[in-house]
Amino acid sequence: MRTFHKTCSDPEAAYRKYELMHQASLQSDAFSSPRPVSLDVAAGSIELEWISDVRPVSEILPGANLECALGLSKTIGRSLGELHDSWQMINVEAVLDLPGITEPGIFDNLGPIDEQDLVLGHGDFGLGNILGQIDDPSHVVIIDPEPAPFLTLPTAFRTRPELDLAHFCSCLEGVFPVRYYPVHHWRALGKLRTELIEAYGTARSVDIDHGDVHRVTLRLVSAFAHWLTRPERKFSNRMLGRFLAFRSRNS
């Protein structure tokens, strides 16, 4: 069996999240997740089963036609909905220590939510952690359920579902175009975002406010820009200008 190793900031929590994610994937025909094989706490790493013949969605979308892109968005939304639903139906607290932590300010001015509707967050639900095939947009592979480096969150945390949805949208709307503009113009962005959110809501039988997702998206893009522009990193004025242009278009 072919495997690979991944270094984690909290390998024990990451290993348990991978276990839960793999278990959820066994009940779905929309997504898969690599099975965790072993845990090495001393080395800070986990061993995972290899999944072949897939590549990051960030590499697929630039060459995809609209039909494929919409199909991928629908599958990704459905997959995230099924993942969140699966994690809600089991006693996650028996497996993971879950603090009720959210990023300060990210959820300001959003509609109210009951505590029972909070979900175990993936944490880095972006284009690089969703894998697929350009000739089969009906199935994806979800990996790396650890918070993105620009979010000050523990590996295991409970949050609003808008966080993971907005993280994906922030890649489409901010991070990806900023990095590759003007090569890639997302003319169908609104359709992709709508397909994603609607598929998520259908999978979970819940109503998601598109405006709330967009508000969180803008805040995540800003958080990413702040992280990129911290003093110890080299950041070009050209890329900063792209971020400012994005903010002016969406403010």
C-alpha positions in Angstrom: 0.0 0.0 0.0 1.4 3.4 -1.0 1.3 6.1 1.7 2.6 9.6 2.4 3.5 11.5 5.5 2.2 14.9 6.5 3.6 17.2 9.2 1.0 18.7 11.5 1.0 21.3 14.3 -1.3 19.1 16.4 -0.9 15.6 14.9 -3.2 13.9 17.4 -6.1 16.2 16.6 -5.3 16.1 12.9 -5.3 12.3 12.9 -8.7 12.1 14.6 -10.1 14.6 12.2 -8.8 12.6 9.3 -10.4 9.5 10.8 -13.8 11.3 11.1 -13.4 12.7 7.5 -12.6 9.3 6.1 -15.6 7.7 7.9 -17.9 10.4 6.5 -16.5 9.8 3.0 -17.5 6.1 3.2 -21.1 7.2 3.3 -20.8 9.5 0.3 -20.4 9.1 -3.5 -19.5 12.7 -3.9 -16.1 12.8 -2.1 -13.3 10.6 -0.7 -10.7 11.3 1.9 -7.4 9.5 2.6 -7.5 6.9 5.4 -5.0 7.7 8.2 -2.6 4.8 8.7 -0.4 5.8 11.6 0.5 8.6 14.0 3.9 9.7 15.1 3.5 12.3 17.9 7.2 12.7 18.5 7.8 13.5 14.8 4.7 15.6 14.6 3.4 13.7 11.6 0.7 11.3 10.4 0.8 8.7 7.7 -2.0 8.7 5.2 -3.1 6.3 2.4 -2.2 7.6 -1.0 -5.0 8.6 -3.4 -3.8 8.5 -7.0 -4.9 10.2 -10.3 -6.1 13.4 -8.8 -4.8 16.9 -8.7 -5.7 20.2 -6.8 -8.8 22.0 -8.0 -6.6 25.1 -8.3 -4.9 23.3 -11.3 -8.2 22.1 -12.8 -10.3 25.2 -12.9 -8.0 27.3 -15.1 -8.5 24.8 -18.0 -12.0 23.8 -17.2 -15.0 24.9 -19.3 -18.0 26.4 -17.6 -19.9 23.1 -17.4 -17.0 21.4 -15.7 -16.5 24.4 -13.3 -20.2 24.5 -12.4 -20.1 20.7 -11.9 -17.1 20.9 -9.6 -18.7 23.7 -7.6 -21.9 21.7 -7.1 -19.9 18.6 -6.0 -17.7 20.6 -3.6 -20.7 22.2 -2.0 -22.5 18.9 -1.7 -19.4 17.3 -0.3 -18.9 20.0 2.4 -22.6 19.7 3.3 -22.4 16.0 3.7 -19.1 16.3 5.7 -20.6 18.8 8.1 -23.8 16.8 8.4 -21.9 13.6 9.2 -19.8 15.3 11.8 -22.9 16.7 13.4 -24.6 13.3 13.7 -21.8 11.7 15.8 -20.5 12.5 19.2 -17.5 14.4 18.0 -16.8 15.7 21.5 -16.0 12.1 22.6 -13.2 12.1 20.0 -12.0 15.7 20.0 -11.6 18.5 22.5 -13.7 21.2 20.8 -13.4 24.7 22.1 -16.0 27.1 20.9 -13.6 29.4 19.1 -14.2 31.7 16.2 -12.0 34.3 14.6 -12.6 37.8 16.2 -14.7 40.0 13.9 -15.2 37.5 11.1 -18.8 36.8 12.0 -19.8 40.3 13.0 -23.2 41.5 11.6 -24.3 38.0 10.5 -27.7 36.6 11.3 -28.1 34.7 14.6 -27.4 31.0 14.8 -28.3 28.3 17.4 -25.4 26.6 19.1 -26.7 23.2 17.9 -26.2 24.4 14.3 -22.5 25.0 14.7 -20.3 22.5 12.9 -16.8 21.0 13.3 -14.8 23.2 10.9 -12.5 21.9 8.2 -10.4 25.0 8.6 -8.6 25.3 5.3 -11.3 24.4 2.7 -9.6 26.0 -0.2 -8.7 25.1 -3.8 -5.4 23.4 -2.9 -7.1 21.0 -0.4 -9.8 19.7 -2.7 -8.6 17.3 -5.4 -10.3 16.1 -8.5 -10.2 15.1 -12.1 -11.1 17.4 -15.0 -13.0 14.6 -16.8 -15.1 13.7 -13.7 -16.5 16.8 -11.8 -18.9 14.6 -9.9 -16.3 13.4 -7.4 -13.6 15.1 -5.3 -11.1 14.3 -2.6 -10.9 16.4 0.5 -7.6 16.6 2.4 -5.8 18.6 5.1 -8.5 19.4 7.7 -6.3 21.9 9.6 -6.8 25.6 9.9 -5.1 27.9 7.4 -2.0 29.6 8.7 -3.6 33.0 8.5 -6.4 31.9 11.0 -5.5 31.7 14.7 -7.6 28.6 15.3 -6.8 25.2 16.9 -6.9 22.1 14.8 -10.3 21.1 16.2 -12.8 23.8 16.6 -16.6 24.4 16.3 -17.8 27.2 14.1 -20.5 28.5 11.8 -20.8 26.7 8.5 -20.2 30.0 6.6 -16.5 29.8 7.5 -15.7 26.8 5.3 -18.0 28.0 2.6 -16.5 31.4 2.6 -13.0 30.0 2.6 -13.6 28.3 -0.7 -15.3 31.4 -2.1 -12.3 33.5 -0.9 -10.0 31.4 -3.0 -12.3 32.0 -6.1 -12.9 35.7 -5.4 -9.7 36.9 -3.9 -6.7 34.6 -3.4 -6.7 32.9 -6.8 -7.5 35.9 -9.0 -5.0 38.0 -7.1 -2.2 35.5 -7.6 -2.9 34.9 -11.3 -4.6 38.1 -12.6 -4.8 39.0 -15.4 -4.4 35.5 -16.7 -7.6 34.2 -15.1 -10.7 36.3 -15.1 -13.6 34.7 -13.2 -16.5 35.9 -15.3 -18.7 33.0 -14.1 -17.8 33.7 -10.4 -21.4 34.4 -9.4 -22.7 31.2 -10.9 -19.9 29.1 -9.2 -20.6 30.7 -5.8 -24.4 30.2 -6.2 -23.9 26.6 -7.2 -21.6 25.9 -4.3 -23.9 27.4 -1.6 -27.1 26.0 -3.1 -25.6 22.5 -3.3 -24.4 22.8 0.3 -27.9 23.8 1.5 -29.5 21.0 -0.4 -27.2 18.4 1.1 -27.9 19.5 4.6 -31.5 20.7 4.1 -30.7 24.1 5.5 -31.0 27.7 4.2 -27.7 29.5 3.9 -27.7 33.3 3.5 -25.6 34.1 0.4 -24.9 37.6 1.8 -23.5 36.2 5.0 -21.2 34.0 3.1 -20.0 36.9 1.0 -19.4 39.1 4.1 -17.3 36.3 5.7 -15.5 35.9 2.3 -14.4 39.5 2.2 -13.1 39.3 5.8 -11.1 36.1 5.0 -9.5 37.7 2.0 -8.5 40.7 4.2 -7.1 38.3 6.8 -5.1 36.6 4.1 -3.8 39.9 2.8 -2.8 40.9 6.3 -0.9 37.6 6.8 0.9 38.0 3.5 2.0 41.5 4.2 3.4 40.9 7.7 6.9 42.4 8.0 8.8 39.2 7.9 7.4 38.3 4.4 8.4 39.9 1.1 5.3 41.1 -0.6 5.4 43.1 -3.9 3.5 46.4 -4.3 2.0 44.9 -7.4 0.3 42.1 -5.5 -0.8 44.5 -2.8 -2.3 46.7 -5.5 -4.3 43.7 -6.7 -5.7 43.1 -3.2 -6.6 46.8 -2.9 -8.4 46.6 -6.3 -10.3 43.5 -5.1 -11.3 45.3 -1.9 -12.5 48.4 -3.8 -14.6 46.3 -6.2 -16.2 44.4 -3.3 -16.6 47.0 -0.6 
